[in-house]
């Protein structure tokens, strides 16, 4: 049963979830910058600390699918509170780690906590707000996904330069404590009327398959595996996921309800968003290469050049609903995906002679289009999902989003490695030219992904953009 939320829930709930999501997305990207400093402090090779990043991603991939079941069984408030507590405590342990194994173990715990935060927080938003109010509320939730990856490398570099790498993890402590206080006051406690049993077989099949696939994508391009081994492991991962698909089709209580993909708006939003995020996911990898290696700018300038996109993303939320109300989801997603591709391609024109204001203008444009895209995709996914399936839809969408992030980073690594080839990094002109080709490749992928939104119809999503429907889930006393 769902309990009545506190009186101030609608006012503060989006901020609670946004704060937690920002902490999570910032942590995901900030750690990469500190790996060299960690390796020096722990007296190990930097490559050996790749497990610090990989362990977190693997933990996320494994535990996200079970988050919906936990929320239905134990309640959104208890699970969200426990997840943030685990993430915060694990952050403390990361900073106190004395060696690499301790750090990896702490990162596993941190990833387990993070896996529960995104889908459960999103579920609380969906069940609290009506479809007419959902777009405005979800705008707060998507901001961290846009801002965190852009601020992470810059903030991480500053912390490592002026303080210890341990501070990178400890910045989560005050944020986590604030979030816990707000959760205890403002987060509603929703339970399923009849909690379903845990699909243990599905959890093993899907968890192991997605963990193996995520690991392969994480080490992609590092030449740590020969092609034969990588190919065999890829087939094993796909086989496990295929076995889960067969299992889910015959299970009364599947871990992830793949039948939700029969809902056209959910299928197009989540599936199309998966492909679109591949192009977008490579940008945080390619832009620092362009600015620092290609243009020869110091790290702090590179970080500042990525800030305009974050600023534009934060200011776009007030424009999203009027744009969607006027143009509709179909027109916005088809056209905006092309515009994102064009801005990605625009970076192929950036070289040492490009004025800084032109780079800033391009970054601002991309931040605006990215924000509109994520807000549109994330809200359309729930436009036709009814109350009993909201927790499953949130879990499935979060799982696909996590996979798309891994695919995006792998795509960025692949195209960069392909075009850079044997190009000496001391030759800035050749590096810049190679990266230009990489940007054009990601731009083409993104533009082509706009076709995935052609299946939308004119009135799709009007319950969200125009407010033509009632509650997603009625609140009961």
Phi and psi in degrees as a GROMACS rama.xvg file:
@    title "Ramachandran Plot"
@    xaxis  label "Phi"
@    yaxis  label "Psi"
@TYPE xy
-95.6107  138.442  UNK-2
-97.5628  155.591  UNK-3
-66.8619  129.319  UNK-4
-72.3495  159.089  UNK-5
-58.1539  160.323  UNK-6
-61.188  -35.7557  UNK-7
-93.2207  14.1997  UNK-8
-58.0397  -49.7225  UNK-9
-63.4469  -28.9319  UNK-10
-75.0143  -40.6214  UNK-11
-106.156  -19.1664  UNK-12
-57.6113  -45.6345  UNK-13
-59.1627  -34.2362  UNK-14
-70.58  -38.6274  UNK-15
-59.8315  -50.6856  UNK-16
-65.8506  -39.5284  UNK-17
-63.7575  -41.0324  UNK-18
-61.8232  -45.031  UNK-19
-66.3493  -42.8958  UNK-20
-65.4322  -36.5771  UNK-21
-64.4558  -42.7944  UNK-22
-59.3864  -41.059  UNK-23
-70.1405  -49.7498  UNK-24
-68.7244  -33.8239  UNK-25
-65.6125  -43.1828  UNK-26
-62.6352  -34.7998  UNK-27
-61.7201  -36.3367  UNK-28
-100.439  -23.8469  UNK-29
-71.9545  -27.652  UNK-30
-68.2166  -35.7092  UNK-31
-55.2559  -37.6609  UNK-32
-65.6045  -29.3352  UNK-33
-92.3948  -2.10183  UNK-34
-56.2878  -46.1447  UNK-35
-59.4178  -41.9077  UNK-36
-66.8567  -38.3102  UNK-37
-61.6902  -46.1758  UNK-38
-60.7107  -41.2143  UNK-39
-66.4512  -41.2998  UNK-40
-67.5594  -40.3645  UNK-41
-89.1493  -0.696164  UNK-42
59.3879  50.5634  UNK-43
-134.147  169.372  UNK-44
-75.0499  141.538  UNK-45
-54.6595  -36.9653  UNK-46
-63.4262  -30.6767  UNK-47
-69.0401  -17.5283  UNK-48
-90.1847  6.39293  UNK-49
-58.8009  -29.1541  UNK-50
-63.6564  -23.7978  UNK-51
-63.7139  -39.8693  UNK-52
-79.2353  -45.9116  UNK-53
-63.7615  -38.7314  UNK-54
-63.5181  -37.6435  UNK-55
-65.1948  -45.4557  UNK-56
-65.1312  -41.1752  UNK-57
-63.5475  -42.0746  UNK-58
-63.532  -41.0216  UNK-59
-59.0734  -49.5469  UNK-60
-61.2643  -36.7475  UNK-61
-75.3112  -40.8218  UNK-62
-96.0501  -15.3689  UNK-63
-57.6685  -44.4561  UNK-64
-60.2516  -25.2756  UNK-65
-90.9892  -4.34234  UNK-66
-65.3921  -38.5047  UNK-67
-64.2956  -41.5256  UNK-68
-62.5709  -41.6516  UNK-69
-64.7453  -40.9032  UNK-70
-64.4339  -41.8499  UNK-71
-65.2486  -37.4915  UNK-72
-80.3261  -45.2518  UNK-73
-108.296  -8.45115  UNK-74
98.89  144.379  UNK-75
-64.4067  -39.5033  UNK-76
-67.7078  -45.4206  UNK-77
-64.974  -43.7963  UNK-78
-68.2732  -43.5473  UNK-79
-64.7831  -42.633  UNK-80
-62.6009  -44.5291  UNK-81
-65.3893  -39.6958  UNK-82
-63.8319  -45.9583  UNK-83
-66.9947  -36.9445  UNK-84
-62.2646  -45.488  UNK-85
-63.758  -43.2855  UNK-86
-62.4984  -43.6894  UNK-87
-66.99  -45.3582  UNK-88
-63.0719  -40.8411  UNK-89
-65.5027  -33.2443  UNK-90
-62.7669  -41.1243  UNK-91
-61.5796  -44.6092  UNK-92
-64.4689  -36.6635  UNK-93
-59.0653  -45.4831  UNK-94
-69.0764  -22.7424  UNK-95
-93.9624  -2.37386  UNK-96
-60.6007  137.281  UNK-97
-99.2024  -15.4441  UNK-98
-152.83  173.317  UNK-99
-63.3534  -44.5688  UNK-100
-58.8452  -39.4528  UNK-101
-63.1311  -40.5295  UNK-102
-66.4425  -41.6988  UNK-103
-63.6894  -42.5258  UNK-104
-62.5924  -41.5288  UNK-105
-65.6526  -36.6201  UNK-106
-67.5529  -34.1798  UNK-107
-60.6739  -44.0206  UNK-108
-64.4471  -41.0468  UNK-109
-62.3591  -42.0412  UNK-110
-65.4707  -37.0798  UNK-111
-62.4396  -40.8224  UNK-112
-66.1001  -43.7495  UNK-113
-63.1131  -33.4918  UNK-114
-61.6677  -29.7243  UNK-115
-86.2848  -19.8172  UNK-116
-75.1155  -49.4943  UNK-117
-62.9872  -56.1223  UNK-118
-67.7332  -36.3126  UNK-119
-72.4323  -39.4827  UNK-120
-63.1708  -41.8206  UNK-121
-65.4008  -37.5453  UNK-122
-62.6177  -41.6704  UNK-123
-61.1789  -38.2264  UNK-124
-64.5127  -47.3848  UNK-125
-62.3506  -39.5458  UNK-126
-82.1349  -16.3127  UNK-127
-89.7672  -38.5118  UNK-128
-100.477  145.097  UNK-129
-68.5713  164.618  UNK-130
-61.7327  -30.9606  UNK-131
-67.4491  -27.8485  UNK-132
-98.6418  -7.54432  UNK-133
-64.8397  -39.4281  UNK-134
-61.8193  -45.431  UNK-135
-63.9347  -40.7195  UNK-136
-68.9357  -41.8055  UNK-137
-68.673  -21.4676  UNK-138
-57.8061  -35.0876  UNK-139
-69.3521  -31.5521  UNK-140
-77.1774  -33.2331  UNK-141
-80.6584  -17.9954  UNK-142
-56.6455  -46.1254  UNK-143
-58.8279  -36.6339  UNK-144
-64.4221  -24.8764  UNK-145
-91.1746  -39.6112  UNK-146
-83.8312  -40.8475  UNK-147
-54.1316  -51.4549  UNK-148
-62.9502  -24.5423  UNK-149
-83.8675  -35.5021  UNK-150
-83.131  -27.7271  UNK-151
-52.9682  -55.8685  UNK-152
-60.2459  -39.2514  UNK-153
-66.8456  -49.4589  UNK-154
-64.0391  -40.2643  UNK-155
-61.2565  -42.2311  UNK-156
-63.416  -40.475  UNK-157
-66.0654  -42.6529  UNK-158
-63.5604  -46.407  UNK-159
-63.7373  -34.9978  UNK-160
-70.5816  -41.5133  UNK-161
-102.633  -12.7862  UNK-162
-145.492  -168.553  UNK-163
-82.693  153.159  UNK-164
-61.2067  -23.1979  UNK-165
-64.3766  -27.2951  UNK-166
-64.5769  -26.4737  UNK-167
-56.468  -38.4403  UNK-168
-83.7691  -32.7042  UNK-169
-74.5518  -16.4697  UNK-170
-65.35  -17.6185  UNK-171
-74.2786  -20.0085  UNK-172
-64.0929  -54.8075  UNK-173
-64.4027  -34.7492  UNK-174
-66.2063  -43.7956  UNK-175
-63.2079  -41.9556  UNK-176
-64.9007  -41.2422  UNK-177
-61.7102  -43.1555  UNK-178
-62.9351  -40.7936  UNK-179
-62.842  -40.0594  UNK-180
-64.0957  -43.2253  UNK-181
-69.4403  -36.7091  UNK-182
-61.5474  -44.1318  UNK-183
-64.2866  -23.6151  UNK-184
-97.6595  -37.3693  UNK-185
-119.968  -11.1646  UNK-186
-83.8414  126.015  UNK-187
-70.9703  157.93  UNK-188
-114.156  98.4932  UNK-189
-101.595  135.211  UNK-190
-123.54  156.655  UNK-191
-74.7181  143.462  UNK-192
-61.7697  -36.5855  UNK-193
-137.199  87.401  UNK-194
-54.2846  133.737  UNK-195
-82.1796  154.612  UNK-196
-69.6318  154.66  UNK-197
-73.8039  129.992  UNK-198
-82.6065  85.5231  UNK-199
-63.6453  -44.6196  UNK-200
-61.7434  -44.6149  UNK-201
-62.4967  -38.7846  UNK-202
-62.2941  -42.7086  UNK-203
-66.1124  -46.6593  UNK-204
-65.0154  -53.2217  UNK-205
-69.7738  -43.4867  UNK-206
-60.895  -46.0873  UNK-207
-68.898  -37.9485  UNK-208
-66.5588  -45.9771  UNK-209
-72.8747  -31.2113  UNK-210
-66.0674  -43.9981  UNK-211
-65.3746  -42.2714  UNK-212
-64.8432  -42.7031  UNK-213
-62.4464  -40.448  UNK-214
-64.1356  -42.8204  UNK-215
-61.9683  -41.1299  UNK-216
-68.0858  -34.6669  UNK-217
-66.0229  -39.2193  UNK-218
-93.5817  4.56021  UNK-219
-59.2868  134.668  UNK-220
85.8527  -0.792945  UNK-221
-94.0784  -4.54249  UNK-222
59.4483  29.7668  UNK-223
-84.8749  -14.2939  UNK-224
-127.05  140.418  UNK-225
-73.2207  163.014  UNK-226
-61.1193  -36.9009  UNK-227
-63.7336  -48.8454  UNK-228
-62.2631  -44.1187  UNK-229
-62.5496  -40.9318  UNK-230
-64.1015  -41.4239  UNK-231
-64.1133  -44.7273  UNK-232
-65.7599  -35.5175  UNK-233
-64.011  -41.7177  UNK-234
-64.67  -38.6144  UNK-235
-62.5667  -45.2315  UNK-236
-61.0868  -47.3456  UNK-237
-65.4013  -35.258  UNK-238
-63.8666  -41.584  UNK-239
-64.1199  -42.4921  UNK-240
-67.9656  -37.5434  UNK-241
-64.5574  -39.8227  UNK-242
-63.3236  -36.5436  UNK-243
-64.2583  -40.9004  UNK-244
-58.1113  -43.3912  UNK-245
-64.8992  -42.4097  UNK-246
-62.5664  -44.3882  UNK-247
-64.8574  -32.7158  UNK-248
-69.6934  -18.1245  UNK-249
-113.634  2.80274  UNK-250
-95.8394  138.369  UNK-251
-73.5534  -28.1519  UNK-252
-132.551  72.5716  UNK-253
-70.4378  151.796  UNK-254
-59.2285  -47.4239  UNK-255
-123.125  123.734  UNK-256
-83.2427  91.7904  UNK-257
-65.5474  -17.4166  UNK-258
-62.7131  -17.5015  UNK-259
-61.9831  -24.1644  UNK-260
-69.4687  -8.23312  UNK-261
-74.0862  -19.669  UNK-262
-75.663  114.971  UNK-263
-58.0243  -46.7567  UNK-264
-66.1908  -36.4759  UNK-265
-67.2819  -44.5591  UNK-266
-62.1115  -44.9645  UNK-267
-70.6236  -41.6257  UNK-268
-64.5799  -49.9556  UNK-269
-73.471  -45.6016  UNK-270
-67.7724  -47.3142  UNK-271
-64.1787  -38.1842  UNK-272
-63.8374  -33.7431  UNK-273
-59.5877  -47.226  UNK-274
-69.3067  -41.793  UNK-275
-62.1361  -38.0983  UNK-276
-69.4621  -17.6529  UNK-277
-63.6867  -45.5149  UNK-278
-66.8445  -44.3342  UNK-279
-66.6179  -34.7306  UNK-280
-67.2678  -21.1708  UNK-281
-83.0829  -14.8402  UNK-282
-65.7454  -43.5496  UNK-283
-61.5081  -19.5875  UNK-284
-85.3096  -41.12  UNK-285
-80.57  -36.7812  UNK-286
-61.8989  -46.6889  UNK-287
-60.195  -34.7095  UNK-288
-62.8943  -43.3849  UNK-289
-63.3911  -49.1184  UNK-290
-68.5937  -43.1521  UNK-291
-89.2787  -48.3589  UNK-292
-84.8132  -44.3598  UNK-293
-75.1617  -48.3365  UNK-294
-94.5388  -11.0294  UNK-295
73.391  24.1949  UNK-296
-85.2053  148.17  UNK-297
-66.9971  163.3  UNK-298
-59.5386  -37.3334  UNK-299
-67.9855  -35.3195  UNK-300
-69.842  -38.348  UNK-301
-58.8622  -44.1583  UNK-302
-63.1074  -40.8319  UNK-303
-65.643  -33.9908  UNK-304
-69.751  -17.5597  UNK-305
-91.735  -10.4797  UNK-306
-68.2593  -37.3426  UNK-307
-57.3403  -36.1098  UNK-308
-62.5026  -39.6409  UNK-309
-66.3085  -41.443  UNK-310
-63.7793  -42.1669  UNK-311
-65.0145  -39.4684  UNK-312
-62.2457  -37.7816  UNK-313
-71.8769  -28.2979  UNK-314
-94.2429  -3.94806  UNK-315
-81.0464  -20.627  UNK-316
-59.0194  -29.2623  UNK-317
-74.7382  -17.4013  UNK-318
-96.5866  -16.0206  UNK-319
-61.9983  -50.3134  UNK-320
-64.8704  -44.8942  UNK-321
-59.4251  -37.8852  UNK-322
-65.9319  -46.4773  UNK-323
-67.2555  -35.8752  UNK-324
-66.3484  -35.3782  UNK-325
-80.4927  -44.8538  UNK-326
-99.6337  -26.2186  UNK-327
86.8113  158.367  UNK-328
-64.1106  -40.0448  UNK-329
-61.9143  -51.974  UNK-330
-62.2384  -42.7342  UNK-331
-63.6745  -49.0998  UNK-332
-69.2565  -38.5426  UNK-333
-65.936  -49.5945  UNK-334
-72.4591  -41.8285  UNK-335
-67.6899  -33.5216  UNK-336
-62.9064  -40.4081  UNK-337
-64.2621  -41.9622  UNK-338
-64.0228  -37.068  UNK-339
-62.8106  -43.8608  UNK-340
-59.56  -39.6364  UNK-341
-66.7716  -37.2169  UNK-342
-70.1748  -36.2892  UNK-343
-61.5319  -46.0829  UNK-344
-63.2274  -28.4476  UNK-345
-60.3874  -28.0272  UNK-346
-70.7939  -11.9985  UNK-347
-73.3859  -9.36265  UNK-348
-97.0465  -6.25984  UNK-349
-82.6143  124.02  UNK-350
-140.814  -169.078  UNK-351
-63.3258  -23.4162  UNK-352
-90.4606  -5.00281  UNK-353
-71.5515  126.5  UNK-354
-63.3931  145.094  UNK-355
-58.1053  -41.4467  UNK-356
-57.7805  -33.1714  UNK-357
-68.5772  -39.5955  UNK-358
-65.0825  -42.1282  UNK-359
-62.7288  -41.8147  UNK-360
-62.5594  -40.4234  UNK-361
-65.2317  -41.6641  UNK-362
-65.0918  -39.7112  UNK-363
-62.2412  -42.2512  UNK-364
-61.9664  -45.1327  UNK-365
-65.0117  -39.8755  UNK-366
-61.1993  -39.6079  UNK-367
-65.1635  -50.3675  UNK-368
-65.9534  -38.2505  UNK-369
-61.9581  -44.3527  UNK-370
-63.0749  -43.5272  UNK-371
-62.7613  -38.5974  UNK-372
-65.6343  -50.0333  UNK-373
-65.3232  -41.0672  UNK-374
-61.966  -41.8304  UNK-375
-67.3635  -48.441  UNK-376
-64.9893  -43.1433  UNK-377
-69.7873  -28.0524  UNK-378
-89.697  -35.442  UNK-379
-61.4779  -31.2708  UNK-380
-57.6718  -28.3418  UNK-381
-107.951  7.89926  UNK-382
-61.7335  -36.7565  UNK-383
-116.873  14.5747  UNK-384
-89.7212  127.066  UNK-385
-91.0676  165  UNK-386
-42.3094  -54.5667  UNK-387
-61.0216  -22.6296  UNK-388
-100.933  3.62981  UNK-389
-65.3528  -39.9331  UNK-390
-66.4954  -40.1016  UNK-391
-66.0081  -41.0737  UNK-392
-63.8242  -41.4944  UNK-393
-63.5427  -42.3303  UNK-394
-65.8545  -44.8015  UNK-395
-65.4862  -42.6352  UNK-396
-64.2429  -39.395  UNK-397
-66.4783  -39.2816  UNK-398
-62.8538  -44.1917  UNK-399
-66.1196  -37.0826  UNK-400
-65.6476  -41.0152  UNK-401
-63.1063  -43.0306  UNK-402
-63.8364  -39.4095  UNK-403
-65.1406  -33.6197  UNK-404
-64.3272  -41.4719  UNK-405
-65.5326  -42.5767  UNK-406
-63.7998  -38.2822  UNK-407
-63.6991  -46.0084  UNK-408
-63.6237  -39.7421  UNK-409
-64.3211  -40.3147  UNK-410
-64.0034  -42.6748  UNK-411
-61.2514  -42.6287  UNK-412
-63.8785  -42.1412  UNK-413
-63.9628  -51.4381  UNK-414
-67.2993  -34.6386  UNK-415
-65.2208  -46.7698  UNK-416
-64.1988  -38.0644  UNK-417
-63.8161  -48.1752  UNK-418
-82.8435  -29.4918  UNK-419
-71.6012  -40.4644  UNK-420
49.1284  -122.06  UNK-421
-97.4021  16.1421  UNK-422
-64.2428  125.349  UNK-423
-68.0271  132.845  UNK-424
-69.3538  -11.8354  UNK-425
-78.3528  -17.3117  UNK-426
-92.0301  91.1218  UNK-427
-63.004  -35.2975  UNK-428
-64.8702  -43.7843  UNK-429
-68.9557  -38.9491  UNK-430
-62.1819  -45.2158  UNK-431
-60.8035  -43.2842  UNK-432
-62.6669  -42.2583  UNK-433
-64.0405  -42.2584  UNK-434
-67.1471  -32.048  UNK-435
-59.1509  -42.6404  UNK-436
-63.7642  -35.6904  UNK-437
-65.0593  -42.5374  UNK-438
-62.3751  -41.7329  UNK-439
-64.2248  -35.5096  UNK-440
-65.3758  -47.6417  UNK-441
-64.8213  -34.8784  UNK-442
-62.8986  -42.3462  UNK-443
-64.1507  -42.219  UNK-444
-59.6722  -43.0413  UNK-445
-67.7371  -44.6252  UNK-446
-60.87  -43.8273  UNK-447
-63.6904  -31.1757  UNK-448
-67.123  -15.5817  UNK-449
-62.5361  -24.2304  UNK-450
-63.1023  -25.3538  UNK-451
-66.8505  -17.2321  UNK-452
-97.3057  0.439401  UNK-453
-67.6364  -21.2376  UNK-454
-74.7239  -6.51871  UNK-455
-72.2554  154.084  UNK-456
-108.885  166.022  UNK-457
-56.6485  -41.1947  UNK-458
-91.0287  1.84725  UNK-459
-60.872  133.736  UNK-460
82.905  3.75965  UNK-461
-63.738  -27.6531  UNK-462
-61.3643  -26.2435  UNK-463
-93.5032  -48.1883  UNK-464
-76.5519  -30.855  UNK-465
-111.205  -10.5552  UNK-466
73.6855  49.8929  UNK-467
-104.155  14.6439  UNK-468
-138.501  164.832  UNK-469
-88.8355  -153.344  UNK-470
-64.0581  146.258  UNK-471
-69.4972  -43.9204  UNK-472
-139.094  123.074  UNK-473
-69.038  135.966  UNK-474
-84.0259  134.27  UNK-475
-113.496  148.65  UNK-476
